[in-house]
Amino acid sequence: MKVLHVITFNAFGGAEKLITYFLPAMQQQGISTCCCILYHERYSDASAREAEKQLLKSGVGVRIIQYRSMMDKTAMAQLEEYIREGAFDLVHSHLKYADFFTTTLKRKKKITVPVISTMHGYRDSYQNKYGLQVIRKVYFDPYYWVTKYVCRQFDGVIFISKCLKDFYRNAGLKAKNDRIIYHGYTSQLDSSKVLDVPASRDRSAPQLALPGRLIKMKGHRFAIDAVKLLVPRYPGILLHFFGVGPEEEAIRQHVAETGMQDHVVFHGFTNNLDAELRKMDLVLIPSMGESFGMVFLEAFAARVPVVAFDLPAGNEIIRNRYSGYLATPGSVPSLVENADALLSDPDLKDRIAKQAYEELNQVFSLERMTKDYILFYKEITGKQ
């Protein structure tokens, strides 16, 4: 089977990062895979080129197409040509511009093979304010109607969590042949380096990480406020932010206002997050709602315990007090209490980390994910 993945790629978010290791894994399972990367002209092509470099190393064919707007006929014609020349059995799109381009070509009968999509979330600006709650405002946004249009065109849709599928259904964004397939992950580190939990570090100076884009939804302010309350007990504590985003200036201002300049480190984007997480004692994920959250699996893989708010989809991934700790949503004192429970008890911290690593291998492995996708591909195409 030959599959083309089409993805909008204007930054290195969760969906974009997933593509760089998911497609090579599909290749290893015998699925011939290519990728068409769409990026907007107002953005640099640096992220697209980095993804291209990583994919080509794994034998995944890549085509990069620049677009100007959702109705860019030139870009759409280039995509049509690539699909026609590639003789693919299935087209699999990711993120909204890719969804619109592929379904428009399908509706015009320029694509004659099945077209499916993975829904990685909903609009950032909406999720930042309302999470995955359906409110009346959702229906008055053109984004909603574009989403409704593409959902009707697809031959199949994959949701990355139950909460995301519920949101789409409750909002009236129905799709035929839908399926929930959780993401999977395999550490990019040498397996010998993650067999044992790191030896206990200086307990007065724990290292905490919050990886992810610098956007409101990720809850960086909750993490800063929590660490401030932990400083008296752990005077050397450091909170590390890994990521970039539009809220960086506001987050830096909050750091200054709380007097936390000596306890917060901004690292920006890193290509080596696995190795960075291995240096940490704890990962904080105080997000107010995630469609999934690859960072949970990255922390599991690094054998670093996670403390998150008890909200979707984190509470679909973490088994509370087994593979991580879930705090009361929006509560800084609860975040502090749960973090302190792990930081003050090295044996507990190590046990949770080991159990999370086992959960990754048993439930959230990349091998399981690829097999689930292949089964769905065969169901949609009728090919074995």
N, C-alpha and C positions, 0 to 999 in steps of 0.2 A: 504494500500500500504506500502511496506517495501523498504526503500532506503538506500543504502550504499554510504557514502561520503568518497572519497579517496583523501587525501591532503598531499602534500609535506610540511614538517613542520620543518624548520631549524632555525627559529627565530619567534618572535611575530610581524609580519607585519600586514598590514590591512586585507589581506585575512585570515590569521590565526586567528586573533582576531575575525573576523566576524563569523567564524565557532563556536566559543565558546558560542555565544548567538543565532545564527540563527538556529542551530540544535535543541536546546531546544524549540525554538518557533515553529518549525515544529512538534515536539512531541505534543505540546499543540493543534495543529490543526488536530491531528489524524493521522499523518504520522509516522509510526514506523521507527526510524532513528538509524543508527549505523555509526561509523566513523573509518576508518583505517588511521593511521598517519604514514607516511613514513619520516624517517630522515636519513641523511647521517652520516656515521661512523666518519667523521672528526669533526662533531659537537657534542656538549653535547646534551643529551636527556632531559635537564632541561625544555625547552620550550614544548616539547612533553608531558612530565609528568605533567606539569602545566595544559595544555589543557585537558589531560585525567582526571585530578582531577575535573576540572570544569564541564566537560561533564557528568561524572559518577554521579555527584550530581543531575543532571537533568534527569537521567534515560536513557542517551544515551550510548549504548554499544560501547566500544572502543577496538581497537587492534593496537599495536605499532609494526612497522617492521623497522629494520635497513637495509639500503642498502649501497653497496659500489660503484656502478656505474649504468649507465643507462641500462646496459646489465646484471645486477646481477640476475642470474637464481634462486638463492636460495630465494631472496626477492620476486621475481615474483611468485615462486611456493607457498610461504606462502600466498601471496595475493590471488592467485587462490583458495587455500584451504579455506580461509576465505569466499570468495564469494560463493563457492560451498556449504559450510556448512550453510551459512546464508539464502539461498533460497530467495534472494532479487528479487524484481520486476524491479529495476532500479539501475544502478551504476552511480554515479555523481562524476566526478573528478575535482580537483582544482590544478592548477600550473603544471609546465611542466613535472617533473618526474612522477607525478601521472598520467598525461595525457598519457605519453608514455607507462607506465606499463599497464594501463587499455586498451588502444587501441591495444597494442600488443597482449594481452590476447584475446581480441575480434577478432582480425584478425586470430588468431590461433584457433578460435572457442572454447576457454576455458571459455568464457563468452557468454551466449546465450540470455541474456536479453539486453534491450537497454542501451547504454552508452552515457552519455552527459557530457558536461564540462561547467564550468563558466570560461570565459577568464577574468582574473583580471588585465591584462596589457600585456606588452611585456617585453623583456629582460631589466633588470635594466641598464646595461652598455650602451645599445642603447638609452634608454629613457633619461638617464643622459646627453647625448650629443646632441640628435636630437629631443627630445620630441616624439610626434606622427606624425612626418613628414616622408614620405616615400622618402628615397634617395637611389641611386644605391647600396650603400655599404650594405644595408640590405640583398641583394641577395647573398652576398659572405660569409655569416656567416652560419656555420652548424646549428645554432639555428633556422634559418629561415626554413631550409628544414625539421627539426624535427617538427616544428610547422605546416608546410604544410602537412606533413604526418598525424599528429594526427587529424587535422581539417577534413581531408577526411574520417577518420574512424568513427567519432562521428555520432550518430543518431540525435543529436541536440546540439546547442551551445548557451549559454547565454553570451551576452556582457553587461558590467556594465555601459556603457555610449555610446552615439551616436558617440563621437569622436573616441572611441576605435574600434567600429564596422567599421567606415569609414577607419581607418588605416588598419585593416585587409583586407578589401575589396580592397582598393587601392594598397595594397602590393600583391594582388593575393592569399591571404590566405582565400579562400572561404570555407564556411561550409553550409551544408543543415540545414533547420529548425532552422535558427538563430532567436534570440529574444533579444531585449534590455530590461533588467530589472534593474532598479536602486536599489542600496542598500537602506535598511531601518534601522532605529535605534530607540531604546527606552533607555532612560537614566537609568543607573544602580542605580541612587540615589532614595531615597524615594520621590515620586511625590510631597509631601507637601513641600519639600525643594526647589523646582524649580517653585513654583507658582508665586513668586514675584521676580522682579529684585532686587539684593542686594542694600542696601542703598549706596548713594554716598560715595566714599572713599576720602582720601586725594588727591585732584586734582593735587597737585605738584609731587605726587609720584605714577603715574599709574603703574599697573602691566600688562605686555604684555606676551603672551605665543606663542610659536611656537612648537607644538607637531609634532612628526614624526621622522622617521629614520634620522640619521645624514649622509645623502648622498647629492651629489652636486645638484641633481634635486630639492631638497626641498628649496633651496635658503636662507640658514642661513646667508650667507654673506650680502645679501640685507637687511635682518632684522637688523643685527648689524649696518650697515651703516645708516639705517633709524633712529634707536634709537639714534645714535650719534648726528644726526641733531635735534632730539627732546629734548636732554638733556638741552640746554639753557632755554627752556620754561618749562620743567618738570625735575628739577634737581634731583629728587628722583626716576626717572623712572627705572624700572627693566624689563629685558627681560629674560624670563624663557624658557629653552630648555628642552623638555621632550622626551627622546629617546636615542638610542645608534646607532652606525654605524661606518663604515670605515673612515668617514671624520672627526671624532671627533678631532684628533690631528691638522688637518689643520684649523678647525674652531676655536679651542682654540688659535692657532697661530694668526689668523686674529683678534680675540678679543684683544690679547696683542698688535698687531701692531697698532690697532686703539685706544688704551688706554681705552678700555671699560671694564676692569676687574671688576670695581665696579658696573657695570650696567648689567652684564650678569651672569646668574646662570645656571649651568648644573645639572639637576636632575637625568639623566639616565632614565632607563625604570621604569615606574610606573604601578602598577595594579589598581590604583585608579585615573585615569585621570579625570573622571567626577567630583570628589570632588576637584581636583586641579584646574580645569578650572573655577569652581565656585568662586575661589578666584581672578580671573583675571578681568581686565577692557576691554581687547581687545585680540583677537587672530589674529596673522599675519600668512598668508599662502602665502609667496612670491615664491611659486613653479613655475618652468618654464614648467610645464605640468604634469597633473595627469590623470591616467586612470579613476579615480573617486575621491577618497579622503574622507575617513571616518571621518577625522578630522573636515570637514565642519559640518557634522551632529552632532558630539560630541559637537562642539561649539554651534550649534543651541539648542541642548538639555540642555546645561548648561546656556543658555540665556546670552551668551557673543557675542558681535558683531564681525564679521569677516571682515578683509581687505585682499584681495587677488589680484593677478594679473589677468587681463582680458584674461584668457587663458583656454582652455579645461583642465579638465572637470569642473573646478571651475565655469566657466560661464554657465554651464548647471545646476548647483545647486543653485547659487546665482542669485537673481533678483536684479540688481544693484540699490542701494539706496532704496531698499525695505527690502530685507532680508540680506543685507551686502553691502560692498563697493568694487568695482572693480577698480584697479589702472592700469595705462599704463604698459604693460609688460616690465620688466627689468628696469623700471625707479624708482630709489630711491626717487627723489623729489616727484613723484606722490604718492608713498607709504606713504611718510611723510605727504603730503597734506591731503590724505584720512584719515589717522590715526588721525591727528590733528583735523579734522572736527568732529570726534566722541568724542575724548577725551575732547575737549573744550566745548562740548554741551551735558551735562548730559541727558537732555530731549530727544534729538535726539538719543543718544546712547541707552537709555532705549526703545525708540519706535522701533528702528531697531532690538533690541534683542527680543522684544515681537513678532514682525512680523516674525522673523526667527523661533521662537519656534512654531508659528502657521503653518508655512510652513513645518516644520518637521512633525507635526501631520497630516497635510492634504495631503502632497505629498510624504514625505520620511519616513513614519512610517514603523516599523517592521511588523505590521499586513498586510499592503498593499504588502510588499515584499513577505511574506510567501504565501499569496493568489495567487500572480502572478506566483510564482514557482510551486505551486500545480496545477494550471491550465496548465502550461507547461508540468509538469509530466504526467498529464492525457492525454494530447494531444500526447505525445511521446509513452506512454505505451498502450493507448486505454482503460485504466482502469478508472472506476468511483469510 
